[in-house]
Amino acid sequence: MPDTKALAQTMLKDPNFVDSLYDYMRIVDPIQKTVAYFARSHTEEICNGEHECFSLWERGQACENCISMRAFNSGDTIIKIDYRGDRVLMATAVPFNGADSQQVVELLKDITNTGIIDIEGKETDQIHKIITKRNQALVRDTLTGTYNREFIFERLPHDIARANEQGQPLTLIFAGINGFRTINDRYGLVAGDLVAKEFVKALKHYCAGKNDWCARYDGVEFILVLNNNTEKQAYQTCKRLAKKISRLTVPFEKKIIRISSDIGFYTINNEPLTAQNLIDKARKGLYTTIEMESADRNEALENVIKRLSLTLREKETALLLLKGLTNTEIAEQLFVGVSTVKKHISSIFTKAEVRSRSEFIAKYTQT
């Protein structure tokens, strides 16, 4: 009876046995997305010059399903199946502490003809679609179709590092739906799902750059990451986004659901923040869509509102009055009862020294 323990130890120490487990091995920096070492075996080095790790897959951009970053974040071994041309590869990412920084070892194995994935009789395009769908499912939010929370912490560190290295600004916009629980309670979960989907569509409209992206951070809180986007550009984008959301309506069972949102942003310029630091800074600058719309109005008109010494809720109500909304529509927008809206309007009229809605609008617009 052979000593199996001794046999296993001998096998693991044998470089040729280890080489048989993979076709290629490389050492990757998961944040910089660079390869520091690339070899066919322990004796056959292919490349020892740094190059982008995702260039292996010949798609010209970082992988959506980046297992090296996931391995780095989780401290665990991660496996995925991907394709290069007409070949199917299995990639295994194993984190370890390198001499200077945390790095990841990737072991690559050609599994095209192994039967691990059913590709027999399928065209190359079909194979690519099958694999892409599997990989996207791991980083996409099932409800909205945008990226999920895991993707944020796998991609954002790279975007921050790249922006700082290239000396370009990077903007993160944080946006959340106000009163979402009230929407679910009043209209039902199906309506809530529709609202979330429409909200994400509005956000995605501003992902104009090739490397810009949108993701679901938590619940109904989302982020937009805009590369090479200055603080001034970001502010203008937030104002346009606020206006778009304030005019957004979601039809549901012969009813109209209006959406209100909090929006904030932060732009880095050569600032070595972590992903969470950047998100937190964007959250600190949150404004409601109504507040952002009011900021974009004529300064003289805004000063009138300030002179009236309105409370925040009265100010929101006043601005909605000036947009021509009815009491019922204002109540739905602010997620309060119509009776509460009437109380706010009564207080506004008293402070503005007017008797009617038309008189208030006329006095405001003439100032």
Contacts in CASP RR format, 6 or more apart in sequence:
PFRMAT RR
TARGET T0000
AUTHOR 0000-0000-0000
METHOD contacts of the structure
MODEL  1
MPDTKALAQTMLKDPNFVDSLYDYMRIVDPIQKTVAYFARSHTEEICNGE
HECFSLWERGQACENCISMRAFNSGDTIIKIDYRGDRVLMATAVPFNGAD
SQQVVELLKDITNTGIIDIEGKETDQIHKIITKRNQALVRDTLTGTYNRE
FIFERLPHDIARANEQGQPLTLIFAGINGFRTINDRYGLVAGDLVAKEFV
KALKHYCAGKNDWCARYDGVEFILVLNNNTEKQAYQTCKRLAKKISRLTV
PFEKKIIRISSDIGFYTINNEPLTAQNLIDKARKGLYTTIEMESADRNEA
LENVIKRLSLTLREKETALLLLKGLTNTEIAEQLFVGVSTVKKHISSIFT
KAEVRSRSEFIAKYTQT
11 17 0 8 1.000
12 18 0 8 1.000
15 41 0 8 1.000
15 42 0 8 1.000
15 43 0 8 1.000
18 42 0 8 1.000
19 41 0 8 1.000
19 42 0 8 1.000
21 107 0 8 1.000
21 109 0 8 1.000
22 92 0 8 1.000
22 107 0 8 1.000
22 108 0 8 1.000
22 109 0 8 1.000
23 40 0 8 1.000
23 108 0 8 1.000
23 109 0 8 1.000
23 110 0 8 1.000
24 38 0 8 1.000
24 39 0 8 1.000
24 40 0 8 1.000
24 46 0 8 1.000
24 107 0 8 1.000
24 108 0 8 1.000
25 38 0 8 1.000
25 39 0 8 1.000
25 40 0 8 1.000
25 41 0 8 1.000
25 105 0 8 1.000
25 106 0 8 1.000
25 107 0 8 1.000
25 108 0 8 1.000
26 35 0 8 1.000
26 37 0 8 1.000
26 38 0 8 1.000
26 39 0 8 1.000
26 53 0 8 1.000
26 105 0 8 1.000
26 106 0 8 1.000
26 108 0 8 1.000
27 35 0 8 1.000
27 36 0 8 1.000
27 37 0 8 1.000
27 38 0 8 1.000
27 103 0 8 1.000
27 104 0 8 1.000
27 105 0 8 1.000
27 106 0 8 1.000
28 34 0 8 1.000
28 35 0 8 1.000
28 36 0 8 1.000
28 53 0 8 1.000
28 68 0 8 1.000
28 93 0 8 1.000
28 103 0 8 1.000
28 104 0 8 1.000
28 105 0 8 1.000
28 106 0 8 1.000
29 35 0 8 1.000
29 36 0 8 1.000
29 53 0 8 1.000
29 101 0 8 1.000
29 103 0 8 1.000
29 104 0 8 1.000
30 66 0 8 1.000
30 68 0 8 1.000
30 69 0 8 1.000
30 71 0 8 1.000
30 72 0 8 1.000
30 103 0 8 1.000
30 104 0 8 1.000
30 158 0 8 1.000
31 69 0 8 1.000
31 72 0 8 1.000
31 157 0 8 1.000
31 158 0 8 1.000
31 161 0 8 1.000
32 158 0 8 1.000
32 161 0 8 1.000
33 52 0 8 1.000
33 53 0 8 1.000
33 54 0 8 1.000
33 62 0 8 1.000
33 66 0 8 1.000
33 158 0 8 1.000
34 50 0 8 1.000
34 51 0 8 1.000
34 52 0 8 1.000
34 53 0 8 1.000
35 47 0 8 1.000
35 49 0 8 1.000
35 50 0 8 1.000
35 51 0 8 1.000
35 52 0 8 1.000
35 53 0 8 1.000
36 48 0 8 1.000
36 49 0 8 1.000
36 50 0 8 1.000
36 103 0 8 1.000
37 45 0 8 1.000
37 47 0 8 1.000
37 48 0 8 1.000
38 45 0 8 1.000
38 46 0 8 1.000
38 47 0 8 1.000
38 48 0 8 1.000
39 45 0 8 1.000
39 46 0 8 1.000
40 46 0 8 1.000
53 68 0 8 1.000
53 106 0 8 1.000
54 60 0 8 1.000
54 61 0 8 1.000
54 62 0 8 1.000
54 63 0 8 1.000
56 84 0 8 1.000
56 108 0 8 1.000
57 63 0 8 1.000
57 82 0 8 1.000
57 83 0 8 1.000
57 84 0 8 1.000
58 84 0 8 1.000
58 85 0 8 1.000
61 210 0 8 1.000
61 211 0 8 1.000
62 155 0 8 1.000
62 158 0 8 1.000
63 82 0 8 1.000
63 135 0 8 1.000
64 135 0 8 1.000
64 136 0 8 1.000
64 139 0 8 1.000
64 147 0 8 1.000
64 151 0 8 1.000
65 80 0 8 1.000
65 82 0 8 1.000
65 135 0 8 1.000
65 136 0 8 1.000
65 138 0 8 1.000
65 139 0 8 1.000
66 154 0 8 1.000
66 155 0 8 1.000
67 78 0 8 1.000
67 79 0 8 1.000
67 80 0 8 1.000
67 91 0 8 1.000
67 93 0 8 1.000
67 106 0 8 1.000
68 78 0 8 1.000
68 93 0 8 1.000
68 104 0 8 1.000
68 106 0 8 1.000
69 153 0 8 1.000
69 154 0 8 1.000
69 155 0 8 1.000
69 157 0 8 1.000
69 158 0 8 1.000
70 78 0 8 1.000
70 93 0 8 1.000
70 150 0 8 1.000
70 154 0 8 1.000
71 77 0 8 1.000
71 78 0 8 1.000
71 93 0 8 1.000
71 94 0 8 1.000
71 95 0 8 1.000
71 104 0 8 1.000
72 95 0 8 1.000
72 102 0 8 1.000
72 104 0 8 1.000
73 153 0 8 1.000
73 154 0 8 1.000
74 95 0 8 1.000
75 95 0 8 1.000
76 95 0 8 1.000
77 92 0 8 1.000
77 93 0 8 1.000
77 94 0 8 1.000
77 95 0 8 1.000
78 92 0 8 1.000
78 93 0 8 1.000
79 90 0 8 1.000
79 91 0 8 1.000
79 92 0 8 1.000
79 93 0 8 1.000
80 90 0 8 1.000
80 91 0 8 1.000
80 135 0 8 1.000
80 138 0 8 1.000
81 88 0 8 1.000
81 89 0 8 1.000
81 90 0 8 1.000
81 91 0 8 1.000
81 111 0 8 1.000
81 116 0 8 1.000
81 117 0 8 1.000
81 131 0 8 1.000
81 134 0 8 1.000
81 135 0 8 1.000
82 88 0 8 1.000
82 89 0 8 1.000
82 91 0 8 1.000
82 131 0 8 1.000
82 135 0 8 1.000
83 89 0 8 1.000
83 127 0 8 1.000
83 128 0 8 1.000
83 131 0 8 1.000
85 124 0 8 1.000
86 112 0 8 1.000
86 124 0 8 1.000
86 127 0 8 1.000
87 110 0 8 1.000
87 112 0 8 1.000
88 110 0 8 1.000
88 111 0 8 1.000
88 112 0 8 1.000
88 117 0 8 1.000
88 119 0 8 1.000
88 127 0 8 1.000
88 131 0 8 1.000
89 108 0 8 1.000
89 109 0 8 1.000
89 110 0 8 1.000
89 111 0 8 1.000
90 108 0 8 1.000
90 109 0 8 1.000
90 111 0 8 1.000
90 116 0 8 1.000
91 106 0 8 1.000
91 107 0 8 1.000
91 108 0 8 1.000
91 109 0 8 1.000
92 106 0 8 1.000
92 107 0 8 1.000
92 108 0 8 1.000
92 109 0 8 1.000
93 104 0 8 1.000
93 105 0 8 1.000
93 106 0 8 1.000
94 104 0 8 1.000
94 105 0 8 1.000
94 106 0 8 1.000
94 107 0 8 1.000
95 102 0 8 1.000
95 103 0 8 1.000
95 104 0 8 1.000
95 105 0 8 1.000
96 102 0 8 1.000
96 103 0 8 1.000
96 104 0 8 1.000
96 105 0 8 1.000
97 103 0 8 1.000
111 117 0 8 1.000
112 119 0 8 1.000
117 130 0 8 1.000
117 131 0 8 1.000
119 127 0 8 1.000
119 130 0 8 1.000
122 130 0 8 1.000
138 150 0 8 1.000
139 147 0 8 1.000
139 148 0 8 1.000
139 150 0 8 1.000
139 151 0 8 1.000
139 154 0 8 1.000
140 146 0 8 1.000
140 147 0 8 1.000
140 148 0 8 1.000
140 151 0 8 1.000
141 147 0 8 1.000
141 148 0 8 1.000
141 215 0 8 1.000
141 216 0 8 1.000
143 193 0 8 1.000
143 196 0 8 1.000
143 197 0 8 1.000
143 216 0 8 1.000
144 196 0 8 1.000
144 197 0 8 1.000
144 200 0 8 1.000
144 216 0 8 1.000
145 200 0 8 1.000
146 200 0 8 1.000
146 203 0 8 1.000
146 204 0 8 1.000
146 214 0 8 1.000
146 215 0 8 1.000
146 216 0 8 1.000
146 222 0 8 1.000
147 155 0 8 1.000
147 213 0 8 1.000
147 214 0 8 1.000
147 215 0 8 1.000
147 216 0 8 1.000
148 215 0 8 1.000
148 216 0 8 1.000
149 215 0 8 1.000
149 216 0 8 1.000
149 217 0 8 1.000
149 218 0 8 1.000
151 215 0 8 1.000
152 215 0 8 1.000
152 217 0 8 1.000
152 223 0 8 1.000
152 275 0 8 1.000
152 279 0 8 1.000
153 275 0 8 1.000
153 276 0 8 1.000
155 213 0 8 1.000
155 225 0 8 1.000
156 172 0 8 1.000
156 225 0 8 1.000
156 275 0 8 1.000
156 278 0 8 1.000
156 279 0 8 1.000
157 274 0 8 1.000
157 275 0 8 1.000
159 170 0 8 1.000
159 211 0 8 1.000
159 225 0 8 1.000
159 227 0 8 1.000
160 170 0 8 1.000
160 268 0 8 1.000
160 272 0 8 1.000
160 273 0 8 1.000
160 274 0 8 1.000
160 275 0 8 1.000
160 278 0 8 1.000
162 227 0 8 1.000
163 169 0 8 1.000
163 170 0 8 1.000
163 227 0 8 1.000
163 228 0 8 1.000
163 268 0 8 1.000
164 268 0 8 1.000
164 270 0 8 1.000
164 271 0 8 1.000
164 272 0 8 1.000
167 269 0 8 1.000
167 270 0 8 1.000
168 227 0 8 1.000
168 228 0 8 1.000
169 228 0 8 1.000
169 229 0 8 1.000
169 230 0 8 1.000
169 231 0 8 1.000
169 267 0 8 1.000
169 268 0 8 1.000
169 269 0 8 1.000
170 225 0 8 1.000
170 226 0 8 1.000
170 227 0 8 1.000
170 228 0 8 1.000
170 229 0 8 1.000
170 267 0 8 1.000
170 268 0 8 1.000
171 224 0 8 1.000
171 225 0 8 1.000
171 226 0 8 1.000
171 229 0 8 1.000
171 230 0 8 1.000
171 231 0 8 1.000
171 233 0 8 1.000
171 234 0 8 1.000
171 237 0 8 1.000
171 265 0 8 1.000
171 266 0 8 1.000
171 267 0 8 1.000
171 268 0 8 1.000
172 223 0 8 1.000
172 224 0 8 1.000
172 225 0 8 1.000
172 226 0 8 1.000
172 265 0 8 1.000
172 266 0 8 1.000
172 267 0 8 1.000
172 278 0 8 1.000
172 279 0 8 1.000
172 281 0 8 1.000
172 282 0 8 1.000
173 206 0 8 1.000
173 223 0 8 1.000
173 224 0 8 1.000
173 225 0 8 1.000
173 226 0 8 1.000
173 234 0 8 1.000
173 237 0 8 1.000
173 238 0 8 1.000
173 241 0 8 1.000
173 263 0 8 1.000
173 264 0 8 1.000
173 265 0 8 1.000
173 282 0 8 1.000
174 217 0 8 1.000
174 221 0 8 1.000
174 222 0 8 1.000
174 223 0 8 1.000
174 262 0 8 1.000
174 263 0 8 1.000
174 264 0 8 1.000
174 265 0 8 1.000
174 279 0 8 1.000
174 282 0 8 1.000
174 283 0 8 1.000
174 286 0 8 1.000
175 199 0 8 1.000
175 203 0 8 1.000
175 221 0 8 1.000
175 222 0 8 1.000
175 223 0 8 1.000
175 224 0 8 1.000
175 241 0 8 1.000
175 245 0 8 1.000
175 261 0 8 1.000
175 262 0 8 1.000
175 263 0 8 1.000
175 264 0 8 1.000
176 199 0 8 1.000
176 220 0 8 1.000
176 221 0 8 1.000
176 222 0 8 1.000
176 261 0 8 1.000
176 262 0 8 1.000
176 263 0 8 1.000
177 183 0 8 1.000
177 195 0 8 1.000
177 196 0 8 1.000
177 199 0 8 1.000
177 220 0 8 1.000
177 259 0 8 1.000
177 260 0 8 1.000
177 261 0 8 1.000
178 259 0 8 1.000
178 260 0 8 1.000
178 261 0 8 1.000
178 262 0 8 1.000
178 288 0 8 1.000
178 335 0 8 1.000
179 260 0 8 1.000
179 335 0 8 1.000
180 192 0 8 1.000
180 195 0 8 1.000
180 196 0 8 1.000
180 220 0 8 1.000
182 335 0 8 1.000
183 191 0 8 1.000
183 192 0 8 1.000
183 195 0 8 1.000
183 257 0 8 1.000
183 335 0 8 1.000
184 191 0 8 1.000
184 192 0 8 1.000
187 252 0 8 1.000
187 253 0 8 1.000
187 255 0 8 1.000
187 257 0 8 1.000
190 252 0 8 1.000
191 250 0 8 1.000
191 252 0 8 1.000
191 253 0 8 1.000
191 257 0 8 1.000
194 250 0 8 1.000
194 252 0 8 1.000
194 257 0 8 1.000
195 250 0 8 1.000
195 257 0 8 1.000
195 259 0 8 1.000
196 220 0 8 1.000
198 248 0 8 1.000
198 250 0 8 1.000
198 259 0 8 1.000
199 220 0 8 1.000
199 222 0 8 1.000
199 245 0 8 1.000
199 248 0 8 1.000
199 259 0 8 1.000
199 261 0 8 1.000
200 214 0 8 1.000
200 216 0 8 1.000
200 222 0 8 1.000
202 241 0 8 1.000
202 244 0 8 1.000
202 245 0 8 1.000
202 248 0 8 1.000
203 214 0 8 1.000
203 222 0 8 1.000
203 224 0 8 1.000
203 241 0 8 1.000
204 214 0 8 1.000
205 244 0 8 1.000
206 212 0 8 1.000
206 224 0 8 1.000
206 226 0 8 1.000
206 237 0 8 1.000
206 240 0 8 1.000
206 241 0 8 1.000
207 213 0 8 1.000
207 214 0 8 1.000
207 224 0 8 1.000
207 226 0 8 1.000
209 226 0 8 1.000
209 227 0 8 1.000
211 227 0 8 1.000
212 224 0 8 1.000
212 225 0 8 1.000
212 226 0 8 1.000
212 227 0 8 1.000
213 224 0 8 1.000
213 225 0 8 1.000
214 222 0 8 1.000
214 223 0 8 1.000
214 224 0 8 1.000
214 225 0 8 1.000
215 222 0 8 1.000
215 223 0 8 1.000
215 225 0 8 1.000
216 222 0 8 1.000
217 223 0 8 1.000
217 279 0 8 1.000
223 279 0 8 1.000
223 282 0 8 1.000
226 233 0 8 1.000
226 234 0 8 1.000
226 237 0 8 1.000
229 237 0 8 1.000
229 267 0 8 1.000
230 267 0 8 1.000
231 267 0 8 1.000
234 265 0 8 1.000
234 267 0 8 1.000
235 265 0 8 1.000
237 265 0 8 1.000
238 263 0 8 1.000
238 264 0 8 1.000
238 265 0 8 1.000
238 287 0 8 1.000
238 292 0 8 1.000
239 292 0 8 1.000
239 293 0 8 1.000
239 295 0 8 1.000
239 296 0 8 1.000
241 263 0 8 1.000
242 261 0 8 1.000
242 263 0 8 1.000
242 287 0 8 1.000
242 289 0 8 1.000
242 292 0 8 1.000
242 293 0 8 1.000
242 296 0 8 1.000
243 289 0 8 1.000
243 292 0 8 1.000
243 293 0 8 1.000
243 296 0 8 1.000
245 259 0 8 1.000
245 260 0 8 1.000
245 261 0 8 1.000
245 263 0 8 1.000
245 289 0 8 1.000
246 259 0 8 1.000
246 260 0 8 1.000
246 289 0 8 1.000
246 290 0 8 1.000
246 293 0 8 1.000
248 258 0 8 1.000
248 259 0 8 1.000
249 256 0 8 1.000
249 257 0 8 1.000
249 258 0 8 1.000
249 259 0 8 1.000
250 256 0 8 1.000
250 257 0 8 1.000
250 258 0 8 1.000
250 259 0 8 1.000
251 257 0 8 1.000
256 332 0 8 1.000
257 332 0 8 1.000
258 329 0 8 1.000
258 332 0 8 1.000
258 333 0 8 1.000
260 288 0 8 1.000
260 289 0 8 1.000
260 290 0 8 1.000
260 333 0 8 1.000
260 334 0 8 1.000
260 335 0 8 1.000
261 288 0 8 1.000
261 289 0 8 1.000
262 286 0 8 1.000
262 287 0 8 1.000
262 288 0 8 1.000
262 289 0 8 1.000
263 286 0 8 1.000
263 287 0 8 1.000
263 288 0 8 1.000
263 289 0 8 1.000
263 292 0 8 1.000
264 282 0 8 1.000
264 283 0 8 1.000
264 285 0 8 1.000
264 286 0 8 1.000
264 287 0 8 1.000
265 282 0 8 1.000
265 285 0 8 1.000
266 278 0 8 1.000
266 281 0 8 1.000
266 282 0 8 1.000
266 284 0 8 1.000
266 285 0 8 1.000
268 278 0 8 1.000
273 281 0 8 1.000
287 295 0 8 1.000
288 316 0 8 1.000
290 316 0 8 1.000
290 319 0 8 1.000
290 320 0 8 1.000
291 316 0 8 1.000
293 319 0 8 1.000
294 302 0 8 1.000
294 305 0 8 1.000
294 315 0 8 1.000
294 319 0 8 1.000
295 302 0 8 1.000
300 367 0 8 1.000
301 364 0 8 1.000
301 365 0 8 1.000
301 367 0 8 1.000
304 364 0 8 1.000
304 367 0 8 1.000
305 315 0 8 1.000
305 318 0 8 1.000
305 319 0 8 1.000
305 364 0 8 1.000
308 318 0 8 1.000
308 348 0 8 1.000
308 351 0 8 1.000
308 352 0 8 1.000
309 351 0 8 1.000
310 318 0 8 1.000
310 347 0 8 1.000
310 348 0 8 1.000
310 351 0 8 1.000
313 334 0 8 1.000
313 344 0 8 1.000
314 344 0 8 1.000
314 347 0 8 1.000
314 348 0 8 1.000
314 351 0 8 1.000
316 334 0 8 1.000
317 330 0 8 1.000
317 334 0 8 1.000
317 341 0 8 1.000
317 344 0 8 1.000
317 345 0 8 1.000
317 348 0 8 1.000
318 348 0 8 1.000
318 360 0 8 1.000
320 329 0 8 1.000
320 330 0 8 1.000
320 333 0 8 1.000
320 334 0 8 1.000
321 330 0 8 1.000
321 345 0 8 1.000
321 348 0 8 1.000
321 357 0 8 1.000
321 360 0 8 1.000
321 361 0 8 1.000
322 361 0 8 1.000
322 364 0 8 1.000
322 365 0 8 1.000
324 361 0 8 1.000
325 333 0 8 1.000
327 338 0 8 1.000
327 341 0 8 1.000
327 342 0 8 1.000
327 345 0 8 1.000
328 338 0 8 1.000
330 341 0 8 1.000
331 337 0 8 1.000
331 338 0 8 1.000
331 340 0 8 1.000
331 341 0 8 1.000
334 341 0 8 1.000
345 357 0 8 1.000
348 360 0 8 1.000
349 355 0 8 1.000
349 356 0 8 1.000
349 360 0 8 1.000
352 360 0 8 1.000
352 363 0 8 1.000
352 364 0 8 1.000
354 360 0 8 1.000
354 363 0 8 1.000
END
